[in-house]
């Protein structure tokens, strides 16, 4: 648990730096949101994980386009979280 908290702390610092220097919709932020979502998923914080993963997905759609291959990984992570929640139809 301690390592997860440390990871989240570092990722959130990274996110703030990226926001300030790159802007709110830069594709690099999508990767950081995705990483935060993955850590939250590992902690069992599914709703928070989905929130971050959906932010990642939205940035990717805006900046990369709806058919970019990077979106596949984010959809996969969202599906995993939904599956863990027992939301099989949504997954």
QUILIN-V624329 format. One record per pair of residues at least 24 apart in sequence whose C-alpha atoms are under 8 Angstrom apart, sorted by the first residue. I is the first residue (numbers start at 1). J is the second residue. If there is no record, write none. Layout:
# QUILIN-V624329
I | J
I | J
This chain:
# QUILIN-V624329
1 | 43
4 | 39
4 | 43
7 | 39
8 | 36
8 | 39
11 | 35
11 | 36
12 | 36
25 | 59
25 | 62
25 | 63
26 | 59
26 | 63
27 | 59
27 | 60
27 | 63
27 | 64
29 | 56
29 | 59
30 | 55
30 | 56
30 | 57
30 | 59
30 | 60
31 | 56
32 | 56
34 | 74
38 | 77
41 | 81
46 | 81
46 | 82
46 | 85
49 | 81
50 | 78
50 | 81
53 | 77
53 | 78
54 | 78
